[in-house]
Amino acid sequence: MNLTEQFILFLVSLVANTFSAFSGGGAGLIQFPVLIFLGLSFGVALATHKVASVALGLGAVLRYWRTSKLERQFVVLLLLMGLPGVVLGGSLILLVPDRAAEIALGLLTGGLGIYSMLKKELGQYYLPAHRDRRGFVLGGLMLFFLGFLNGSLTSGTGLFVTLWLVVWFGMDYQRAVAYTLIMVGLFWNGTGAITLGLLGDIRWDWLPALLLGSLLGGYLGSHLAIKHGNRWIKRAFELVTLLISIKLIWG
């Protein structure tokens, strides 16, 4: 790639990951289609996008490190249940057609945004729920499924995790976004990148611009989320889910 194309990749990555870090997911809405538009096949674009997305989690860690206190039980739950799903999803996605899955995911993602819009107080306050053994088992099973989606699909799975943490465990949006960005952005995407890298190909020469944009976008978006709080995160979440829904359904 020449310098102009590298700069375009950097800008795309910066914008996509800033929105993702602010709303709790959705970097693939912009970044992944651009990689395909620039000439990568679906599998190579997916693997390259996953590697770049790891920097989003790193940027979020740098910003949230001193302001967010992650609870060990949720860190363990997200790793223990999510990572096997990521590996399974990443192993299967290169073997199956993706169009029907994208349409179904688009409809479901749009439903998340509409649900959030109808629930005016959703995620505005920290109201712990389902913290018993049954609650963690059921919550963990859903996280396994979301990990599978994260490993196999490209757009919006972080948003699912954010909303699940809000709806099931009673987190506010700001707290849920912190978990999503750090655990999903860094660990889930890192595992997905390794899985897809072993099974497919990665375009390494495109990664410097993508990684820099992801890192800065993750930090900037996290800063905006901390600064503006739950109300603005909720609005951004709803906007991004609806945009992703349109993108997935209409291709």
N, C-alpha and C positions, 0 to 999 in steps of 0.2 A: 504494500500500500504506500501511496505517496503521502506527503505531509498534509495535504488538503483532506484526503480521505480519513487519515488518522484524527484530524481535528474534528471532522464531522462525527466520527465515532465517539470521541470524547464528549462532545456537546449532547449527543443523543443519550449517552450513558449518564451524564450529569443530571439532565432533566428527568429521565426515567427514574433514577434512584433517589432523587430528592423527593419526588412525589411519592414513591414507594415508602421511604422512611417516614414521611409525614403521615401517611394514611394507614400504614400497617401492611403494605404489600402492593403488588401490581407492577413491578419494574418491567416484567415481560410484555406488558401492554405496548410499550414503545420500542424497547430495545430488541426484543426477539424478532419482530417483523422486519425491522431495519436490517438485521443480519442476513435474513433471507433475501430481502430486496437487493442487497449488495452482492449477492451471488452464492451464498452458502446453502448447502442442502439442509433439509429439516434436521437430520441427526447431528450434523456438524454444528449447525447454528444452536441447537439445544445444548450440546455439550459445552460450546464456547460461552454461551450465555450463563450456564450454571457456574462455570469457573469465575467469570466476571462478577457474578452476584455474591460470591464469598466476600469480596471487598466491601459490599454494602453492609454486611454484618460486622466487619471489622471497623468501618467508619462509625457505625452505631455504638459499638463497644467503647470507642474513644470518647464519644459524647455522653453516653449514659453511665460511664464507669463510676462517677462520684455522686450521681443524682438518683439512681435507681437501685433498689435493694431487691435482687431476685431471691425468691424463696427456694431453698434447696429441693423441696418436694416437687416443685413444678419443673425445675431444671432437670431432675432425674426422670420425671415422667415424660417430658418432651424428648429427651434423648433415648430412653429405654423403649418407648412405644413408636416414636416417630422415625428413628433411623432405620429399623428393619423395613418399614413401609417404603422409605425412600429407595433403598437398595432393590426391593422387589419391583417397584414402579419403574426405576431406571433400567432394570434388566428386561422388562417386558415391552417398553414403549417402542423400541426399535424393531419389534417383531410384528406389530399390529397397526392397522390403519388408524389415523388419528382424527379424521373429520367428524365422525359421529360423536366421539368423545368430546371434541371441542364444542359442538353445538349443545350437548347436554350440560357441559360445564358452564357455557355461556348463560343458559337459562337459569341454572342454579346460582351463578354469581350475581345475575341481575336480581334474583329473588332476595339475596342477602342485602343488597342496597335498599330495596323497597321495604324489607322488614325493618331495617334500621331507621328508615324515614318514618315509618308508621309508629315506631316506639320512641317517642320524644325524649324520654329520660334514659334510654338505653346507654349504658356505659358512661354515664355522667358521674356516677358515684361508686365507691368501692364497697360492695355488698357481698362479702364472702358467702359462697354456697357450695354444696356438694363436696364437702371436705372430708367425708367419711370414706370407708373402704369401698363401698358400692359406688360412690360418686367418682372416686379415682379410677376404678376399673372401667366404668362406662365412659368416662372422659378419656381414658387412655386408649380405649378401642377406637374411638372417633379420631384421636390423634394418629393412630396407626393408619387409618384410612386416608387421613389428610396427608400423611407422609407419603403414602402410595401415589396420591395425586401430585404431590410436589416432585416426586422422582420421575413421573411419567408425562406431566403436562407443563406448560410454560407460563401461563398467566393466571394470577389471582389466588394461588393456593395459600400464600401468606395471609391474604384477607380472610380466608376461611378460618385459619388458626386464630387470628385476632378476634373474629366474632365469636368463635367457640369459647375462647377464654372469657369473653365478656358474658355470654349468655349462660354457659354452664357453671363456670366457677365464680361468677359475680364480680369480675374485675372491671375497673373503669378502663376507658379506651387508652389512656396514657400508659397505664401499667401493662395492659395487654400488648400494645405496640412494642414496648420495650422487650418483652419476651419474644415476640415474633421476629423482630429485627436481629436480636442476638442469637437466639436458638435456631430459628429457621434460616435466617440470612447467613449465619456463619457455619453452623454444624450440619443442618439438613442440606443446604446447597453444596457445602463442601463434600459431603458424602455422595450426593448426586453427581457432582462433577467427577469424582474419582470413579464411580460406577460407569458413567457414560464415557469417560476417558479410556477406561480399560476395554470397553466393548465397542467403542466407535472412535471418532477422530475429533481433535480440537485444533482450531486455527490459532496457533500460538502467536503468530505475528500480528494478529489483531488485538491481542490481549492487553498490551501496555496502555493504550488509550481507554479501553473499556474498564480496566482495573482502576485507573486513576479517576475516571468519572464516577465509578461506583463508590470508591472510597470517599471522595469529596461529597457526593450526593448523599451517602449514608450519614455522614456527619452533619451536613446542612439540614437535611430533612429531620433528623433527630433533634437538632437544636430548635427548629420551628415547632416540633411537637411539644417539647418541654416548655417553650416560651408561650405558646398559644393555648395549650390545655385541651381538655376533653371535648369542648363544644366544637372547636375548629377541626379537631381530628375526626370527629363524627361526620362532619360535613364533607371533609376530604375523602373519608372512607366511602361514603355514599356515592360521591361523584366518580371515584375511580372504579367502584364495582359496576356501576351502570355503563361506563365507557368500555370496560373489559367485556361486559356482556355483549354489547353491540359488536365489538371487534371480533369476538369468538363466533357469534352466530352468523355474521355476514362475511366472515373471512377477511 
